[in-house]
Amino acid sequence: MIAKYHIEYSIQFGGHQVAGPHEFFTDDPVACEEFLVALLERAITINSIKHEGIPLSQRESDALIRNAATTLAAKHVAKSLGLDSEQVHYRFGLAA
């Protein structure tokens, strides 16, 4: 059975790519977004995102990454300003 979401990514340390394919599989869309947030936070290269074995279009993958980036921004704003998620949403319009 094919996982609903499949993310392929590359890890680099000191300009050297760590060998081997790096992949994340999940059927949960929330877990997929959380994993994308973690990749963005660590500046890890995202090679492709597939849904049920089919690569997403650029528009679809951009939408997933945009949502993850918004979540990451909200997390950082909340931490930097000592706000809860509702305050971040109300004041800055970022995901609650």
C-alpha positions in Angstrom: 0.0 0.0 0.0 1.3 3.4 -1.0 1.6 6.1 1.7 -0.6 9.1 1.2 2.3 11.5 1.5 5.9 10.9 0.5 8.6 13.6 1.0 12.1 13.1 -0.4 14.8 15.4 1.0 18.6 15.8 1.1 20.8 16.4 4.1 24.0 18.4 3.8 26.7 19.0 6.5 29.5 21.4 5.8 28.8 21.5 2.1 28.8 17.7 1.8 25.7 15.7 1.0 24.9 12.8 3.3 24.6 9.7 1.2 21.5 7.7 0.6 17.9 8.7 -0.2 16.1 10.3 2.7 12.4 9.8 2.7 9.4 10.4 5.0 6.1 8.6 4.6 2.8 9.3 6.3 -0.9 9.0 5.7 -1.6 11.9 8.1 -1.8 15.4 6.5 -1.0 17.1 9.8 2.1 14.9 10.3 3.1 15.8 6.7 2.9 19.6 7.5 4.7 19.1 10.8 7.5 17.4 9.0 7.7 20.1 6.3 7.9 22.7 9.2 10.8 20.8 10.7 12.6 20.6 7.3 12.1 24.4 6.7 13.3 25.2 10.2 16.5 23.3 9.6 17.0 24.6 6.0 17.0 21.0 4.7 16.6 20.6 1.0 13.1 19.4 -0.1 13.5 17.4 -3.3 9.9 16.3 -4.0 6.5 15.8 -2.4 4.3 13.1 -3.7 0.6 12.3 -2.9 -0.4 8.7 -3.3 2.7 8.0 -5.4 2.2 10.9 -7.9 4.4 14.0 -7.7 2.5 17.1 -6.7 2.3 20.0 -9.2 4.4 23.0 -8.4 1.3 24.8 -7.3 0.2 22.0 -5.0 3.6 21.6 -3.4 4.0 25.4 -3.1 0.7 25.5 -1.2 1.9 22.8 1.3 5.2 24.5 1.8 3.5 27.9 2.2 1.3 26.5 4.9 4.3 25.0 6.7 6.2 28.3 6.4 3.3 30.2 7.8 3.1 27.7 10.7 6.8 28.2 11.3 6.6 31.9 11.2 3.7 31.9 13.7 5.8 29.6 16.0 8.7 32.0 15.9 6.7 35.1 16.4 4.9 33.5 19.4 8.2 32.5 21.0 9.9 35.8 20.3 7.1 38.0 21.6 5.8 35.6 24.4 2.4 35.3 22.8 0.0 32.4 22.6 -1.3 31.2 19.2 -4.6 33.1 19.4 -2.7 36.4 20.0 -0.4 35.7 17.1 -3.4 35.0 14.8 -5.3 38.1 16.0 -2.3 40.5 15.8 -0.4 39.2 12.8 -2.9 37.1 10.9 -0.7 34.0 11.1 -2.1 30.5 11.6 -3.5 29.9 15.1 
